[in-house]
Amino acid sequence: MQNRKPLISVLVAVIALIGLAAFLSLPPDEPIVEDHPLSYWLGQVKLYDTDLSSLACQEALGSMDDRCVCALANELNWKPSYLITKVNRVSKWLTNNRLSFHERPDRSAAAAWMLGQLGERARNAIPVLEQVSRAQAGDGITRSELREEAVAALILIRHDSPDACARKLLENSSSDRFLYQHVMVRLGTNAAPCIPILVAGIETGTNEDIKFLAACALCAIHSQPELSVPPLISMLKEPNPKSRSIAVFALGEFRMAAKPAWKDLVKCLNDPEEKVRIWATNALCEIDSEAAGQLGLSKMAPID
């Protein structure tokens, strides 16, 4: 009987740990917005299709209050639960993977995006966003996304000029130039004031990678075609197929406003790079579908 006591104690301790892990894995009390918990709306955010996210969340964003801002700020500090991880290891040993507890999903990047969309109403979240924006990336793609979203959110909330981000994108020595290029993508048309800086980066730059990033930013912003389209046309003549590819794709995003590029894009139909030929076809169809049809063109599935 005495020999069984240590075993019973261990089992009680394990059961207690599992119970505690189950309690911690329960969803926290959270604000209700438009008859749905805040986490529901966070799950609707599409970081790589913010137009879709905006359509899905616009009504909910209008109904969010200070309690939602606080909850979103707390979401920025998401970390895996040490206890749940440990309990799952014990449970794996005891139940042969038949019982495990799931972490709350990491929606910190979506929370940062949502705070940015709230604008000045999210000012109380600025200290946490600043802390996140200074964190070093490197612990996974989600963390990198979080930092990008935090930088973009701070610009939107504080009405900062995005020019500094554009200049850092163009610096050869900047280790964060990809971060700032992604910030331009996150800001979209809100980064329109940066267009002259990005255009100058393409027109006067000598580094192909920097020019590529500047073209990516112009593509994401897709504003002021009178400034943006000419440097993209010039990139169609670059010897680097990577540069020609992004230029063709970006011109397609401008649609009818890229009509001045028509003749140059037609020449790209004979480009030695297959990706350039496909994207040139699609760009022509976007710019003028009727004229493209007369050339016997129809949209093609893009390739990676």
C-alpha positions, 0 to 999 in steps of 0.5 A: 500500500505504501508503495502505491502512494508515490504513484498515486501522488504522481497521477494526482499531480499529472491530473492537476496539471492537465486540468490547469492546462485545460483551464488555461487553454479556454478562450479568455473573456473578450469583447463582443462586436456585432454579435461576435467575439473579437477573436472572430473578427481577428480570424477574418483578417487576411494579411495578404489580401487587406482589401478583402479584410477591409470589406469583411471587417469594416462594419465591425471596426466601426463598432469597436471601443476602448475595451477592444483596443485594450484586448487587441493590444494584449493580443500583440504580446501572444506567446506559446503557453509554457505550461500547455507545452509541458502538459502536452508532453506528459499527456503524449507519454501517458495517453499515446497522443490521444489527448492534447490541448491546443494553444490559442492561435497567434493572431498578433499580426492581425491585431496590429493590422486592426489597430492600424485600421482603427487609426486615432482611436487606437492611440492607447495601444501606441506603447505596445506597438512601439515595443513590438516594432523595435523587436528583432525578427527571426523567430518565425514568419508570424513574428516578422509579419507582426513587426511589419504590421506594427510599423504600419499601424504606428504610421496610421495611428500617429499620422506619421509620414511614411517617407522614412520607411521609403528611404530605408527601403532604398538604403543598400546598408539597411538590414531592414529594407525588406521589412520596410518594403513590406510596410509599403505593401501594408500601407498601400495607398496610404503610402502615396506620399512616398511615390516620388522617393521610390521613383527616384530610387528606380531612376537613379539607383544602380542596385538591382535588388533595391530597384526591385523593392522600389517597384514592388512598393509602387505596385502595392501603392498603385497610385499617381500613375503619371509618376509611377508608370514611366519608371516601371516602363523603363524597367521593362528594358532591364537585362535582369528578368527579375526586374522585368517581371516585377515591372510587367506585373506592376503595370498590370496592377495599374490597369487602364492607367498603364495604357502608355506602356502598351507598346512596350508590353506588347514587345514583352510577349516575346521576352525570353523569360516565360514569367514575363511573357505570361504577366505581359499577357495578363497586363495587356488584358487588364489594361484593355481587354478588347484590344488584347482580344484583337491580338488573340490574347486571354488571361493566363494562369501565373506561374511561381 
